[in-house]
Amino acid sequence: MNPMPAPVKSPSPLDTNQLDPEERMGREQIRSLQLGRLQWSLHHAYDNVKAYRDLYDAAGVHPNDLRELEDIKYFPYTDKQFLRANYPFGTLAVPMDQVRRIHASSGTTGQPTVVAYTQEDLDVWGSLVARCFRISGIRAGDIVHNAYGYGLFTGGLGAHYGAEKLGCSVIPMSGGQTDKQVQIIQDFKPAAILATPTYLLTIGDAMKRQGIDPRKTSLRTAVLGAEPWSEQMRGEIEDLFGISACDIYGLSEVLGPGVAGESAEAQDGSHIWEDVFLPEIIDPNSGSVLEDGESGELVFTSLAKQALPIIRYRTRDLTRLLPGSVRPGHRRMERIFGRSDDMIILRGVNLFPSQVEELALEQPELGPQFILEITRPGRMDELTVKVEPRPQFSVAEARDAGLRLQRDIKVRIGSTANVMVVEHNSLPRSEGKAKRIYDLRPEAPVHGTV
């Protein structure tokens, strides 16, 4: 595959005097700060949340047992079920009259998880999102088009207040109304856009249908998150719009967007703001802690959250930790390559939607719009990849590329899958997080297991 052209638009240089003091800290300074804050966070959770106190008493551990950072391994993990078991407010560590905002997950896989923030929590959140935007190339004074969804989802409001904290003018567009998105971008001329990567592609498709060249808009920077996306997808977006595209990471239970942000300068993974979070990587099956550089499930502990302390929370996101680069004191997380609960196990072989995306975009005739369908026509489960061709190719012209993709899935991933090249615009378009897996079996087992 030929390399994508370099972006034609670049952010203005960053004045390092604008960095937060914590961004300038070295590794040992960060670790020293983490220890004191971790001890506070454990006591805060134990003293004020019965669910944590019961959990630690049952495990035979106490916050006083943590004398160094590595002692966190003795404390139990938490997960969505822990939060749902205490729905709605059983994990709050402050009285409700100190809570200034309440968010919740969509609850599409069960009862919603509820998160809450004090005013200080909101201030910290805004500052961290501002860090992410600044490191990704957004500057004070920029107009920012926010296409993340507003509401109970943390993405829209989290990004909004972070951009305002940075000193930007924010267009609170939210998701959907794609033609209106195009009009606002044309009329208001924002320098940056915030969206899921798949929805930004949808906006680009709408521009082209209207005869607008996406490379000739005012957009210079995109900060994209809320779903896994590959380096191939980054190249697709940067080439389509002529912009710099960077990742932002977060999840509602831990904070929302702003837990980690990627540098426009290096584009080498997202720096985790370790003055506020302690990350770990664990084996998703055994739960054992892995060394930096090893791939596994990401676990987070909050170090400064007042309303909702989060201790050793299993995110289900799969990545690895690497040394810091642009911010040396803060470790980087490699791009999320999948989720442990979004993995398809097809006849003993693990497969993630992001792997299919990478292979599909290596084929010049195939585009980034695809879905995975799991069926059971007989006794055996089958996986079908449905993928659209790029606009300049017909279905017939892209069929050979589909056969090559089918071969690559077999040879490079080790799974057998059928690949169908389908008509343009026949697959559902995302206005938020893309749905990639459709389980069409009559009695589907636990999601993702084949």
FENJO-V865247 format. One record per residue. SS is DSSP state (2 for helix, 1 for strand, 0 for the rest). Layout:
BEGIN
ss=SS
ss=SS
END
This chain:
BEGIN
ss=0
ss=0
ss=0
ss=0
ss=0
ss=0
ss=0
ss=0
ss=0
ss=0
ss=0
ss=0
ss=0
ss=0
ss=0
ss=2
ss=2
ss=2
ss=0
ss=0
ss=2
ss=2
ss=2
ss=2
ss=0
ss=0
ss=2
ss=2
ss=2
ss=2
ss=2
ss=2
ss=2
ss=2
ss=2
ss=2
ss=2
ss=2
ss=2
ss=2
ss=2
ss=2
ss=2
ss=2
ss=2
ss=2
ss=2
ss=2
ss=0
ss=2
ss=2
ss=2
ss=2
ss=2
ss=2
ss=2
ss=2
ss=2
ss=2
ss=0
ss=0
ss=0
ss=2
ss=2
ss=2
ss=0
ss=0
ss=0
ss=2
ss=2
ss=2
ss=2
ss=2
ss=2
ss=0
ss=0
ss=0
ss=1
ss=0
ss=2
ss=2
ss=2
ss=2
ss=2
ss=0
ss=0
ss=0
ss=0
ss=0
ss=0
ss=0
ss=0
ss=0
ss=0
ss=0
ss=2
ss=2
ss=2
ss=0
ss=0
ss=1
ss=1
ss=1
ss=1
ss=0
ss=0
ss=0
ss=0
ss=0
ss=0
ss=0
ss=0
ss=0
ss=1
ss=1
ss=1
ss=1
ss=0
ss=2
ss=2
ss=2
ss=2
ss=2
ss=2
ss=2
ss=2
ss=2
ss=2
ss=2
ss=2
ss=2
ss=2
ss=2
ss=2
ss=2
ss=0
ss=0
ss=0
ss=0
ss=0
ss=0
ss=0
ss=1
ss=1
ss=1
ss=1
ss=0
ss=0
ss=0
ss=0
ss=0
ss=0
ss=0
ss=2
ss=2
ss=2
ss=2
ss=2
ss=2
ss=2
ss=2
ss=2
ss=2
ss=2
ss=2
ss=2
ss=0
ss=0
ss=1
ss=1
ss=1
ss=0
ss=0
ss=0
ss=0
ss=0
ss=0
ss=2
ss=2
ss=2
ss=2
ss=2
ss=2
ss=2
ss=2
ss=2
ss=2
ss=2
ss=0
ss=0
ss=0
ss=1
ss=1
ss=1
ss=1
ss=0
ss=2
ss=2
ss=2
ss=2
ss=2
ss=2
ss=2
ss=2
ss=2
ss=2
ss=2
ss=2
ss=2
ss=0
ss=0
ss=0
ss=0
ss=2
ss=2
ss=2
ss=0
ss=0
ss=0
ss=0
ss=1
ss=1
ss=1
ss=1
ss=0
ss=0
ss=0
ss=0
ss=0
ss=0
ss=2
ss=2
ss=2
ss=2
ss=2
ss=2
ss=2
ss=2
ss=2
ss=2
ss=2
ss=0
ss=0
ss=1
ss=1
ss=1
ss=1
ss=1
ss=1
ss=1
ss=1
ss=0
ss=0
ss=0
ss=0
ss=1
ss=1
ss=1
ss=1
ss=1
ss=1
ss=1
ss=0
ss=0
ss=0
ss=0
ss=0
ss=0
ss=0
ss=1
ss=1
ss=1
ss=0
ss=0
ss=0
ss=0
ss=1
ss=1
ss=1
ss=1
ss=1
ss=1
ss=0
ss=0
ss=0
ss=0
ss=0
ss=0
ss=1
ss=0
ss=0
ss=0
ss=0
ss=0
ss=0
ss=1
ss=1
ss=1
ss=1
ss=1
ss=1
ss=1
ss=0
ss=0
ss=0
ss=0
ss=0
ss=0
ss=0
ss=0
ss=0
ss=0
ss=1
ss=1
ss=1
ss=1
ss=1
ss=1
ss=1
ss=0
ss=1
ss=1
ss=0
ss=0
ss=0
ss=0
ss=0
ss=0
ss=0
ss=0
ss=0
ss=1
ss=1
ss=0
ss=0
ss=0
ss=0
ss=1
ss=1
ss=0
ss=0
ss=0
ss=0
ss=1
ss=1
ss=1
ss=0
ss=0
ss=1
ss=1
ss=1
ss=0
ss=2
ss=2
ss=2
ss=2
ss=2
ss=2
ss=2
ss=2
ss=0
ss=0
ss=0
ss=0
ss=0
ss=1
ss=1
ss=1
ss=1
ss=1
ss=1
ss=1
ss=1
ss=1
ss=1
ss=0
ss=0
ss=0
ss=0
ss=0
ss=0
ss=1
ss=1
ss=1
ss=1
ss=1
ss=1
ss=1
ss=1
ss=0
ss=0
ss=0
ss=0
ss=0
ss=2
ss=2
ss=2
ss=2
ss=2
ss=2
ss=2
ss=2
ss=2
ss=2
ss=2
ss=2
ss=2
ss=2
ss=2
ss=2
ss=2
ss=2
ss=2
ss=0
ss=0
ss=0
ss=0
ss=1
ss=1
ss=1
ss=1
ss=1
ss=0
ss=0
ss=0
ss=0
ss=0
ss=0
ss=0
ss=0
ss=0
ss=0
ss=0
ss=0
ss=0
ss=0
ss=1
ss=1
ss=1
ss=0
ss=0
ss=0
ss=0
ss=0
ss=0
ss=0
ss=0
ss=0
ss=1
ss=0
END
